[in-house]
Amino acid sequence: MERAVKHEYYLHTLPKERWQEAAKNLEDLGNALAAGLRAHNKDGRGAEDADELMADIMLACMALHHVAEFATDKCRIIPLPGKNGG
C-alpha cells in the first residue's frame, strides 16, 4: 500500500499593481513579437499572424486586468523552487 505524501504549499497572493504590471509586460512582449511577424512576413501572412497573436494576447491581458480589479484574493500563486521561486 502506498503512503500518502503530504505536500505543503505556501500560497501567495499578489497585489493589484503586480497583476497590472504583468498585463503591461505581456502586452509589450506581444507588440514586439507582432512587429517581428510583420517584418519577416515569410509566408505573406505576417500582418494576419500578428493580428491573431495580438488578439490572443489582449484577451489574456484583459483576464489579468480582471484579476487585478476583482479577484486578487482569489488567485493564489505557488512559488516554484529556483531563481525567483524561493
For each residue, the residues with C-beta under 8 A, 3 or more apart:
1:
2:
3:
4:
5:
6:
7:
8:
9: 78
10: 78 79 86
11: 76 77 78
12: 76 77 78 79
13: 72 73 75 76 77
14: 18 19 72 75 77
15: 18 19 72
16: 19 20 68 69 72
17: 20 21 68
18: 14 15 21 22
19: 14 15 16 22 23 64 65 67 68 72 75
20: 16 17 23 24 64 65 68
21: 17 18 24 25
22: 18 19 25 26 64
23: 19 20 26 27 60 61 64 65 68
24: 20 21 27 28
25: 21 22 28 29
26: 22 23 29 30 57 60 61 64
27: 23 24 30 31 57 58 61
28: 24 25 31 32
29: 25 26 32 33 57
30: 26 27 33 34 53 54 57 58
31: 27 28 34 35 54
32: 28 29 35 36
33: 29 30 36 37 50 53
34: 30 31 37 38 50 51 53 54
35: 31 32 38 39 50
36: 32 33 39 40
37: 33 34 40 41 46 47 49 50 53
38: 34 35 41 46 47 50
39: 35 36 46
40: 36 37 46
41: 37 38 44 45 46 47
42: 46
43: 46
44: 41
45: 41 48 49
46: 37 38 39 40 41 42 43 49 50
47: 37 38 41 50 51
48: 45 51 52
49: 37 45 46 52 53
50: 33 34 35 37 38 46 47 53 54
51: 34 47 48 54 55
52: 48 49 55 56
53: 30 33 34 37 49 50 56 57
54: 30 31 34 50 51 57 58
55: 51 52 58 59
56: 52 53 59 60
57: 26 27 29 30 53 54 60 61
58: 27 30 54 55 61 62
59: 55 56 62 63
60: 23 26 56 57 63 64
61: 23 26 27 57 58 64 65
62: 58 59 65 66
63: 59 60 66 67
64: 19 20 22 23 26 60 61 67 68
65: 19 20 23 61 62 68 69
66: 62 63 69 70 71
67: 19 63 64 70 71 72 74 75
68: 16 17 19 20 23 64 65 72
69: 16 65 66
70: 66 67
71: 66 67 74 75
72: 13 14 15 16 19 67 68 75
73: 13
74: 67 71
75: 13 14 19 67 71 72
76: 11 12 13
77: 11 12 13 14
78: 9 10 11 12
79: 10 12 84 85 86
80: 85 86
81: 85 86
82: 85
83:
84: 79
85: 79 80 81 82
86: 10 79 80 81
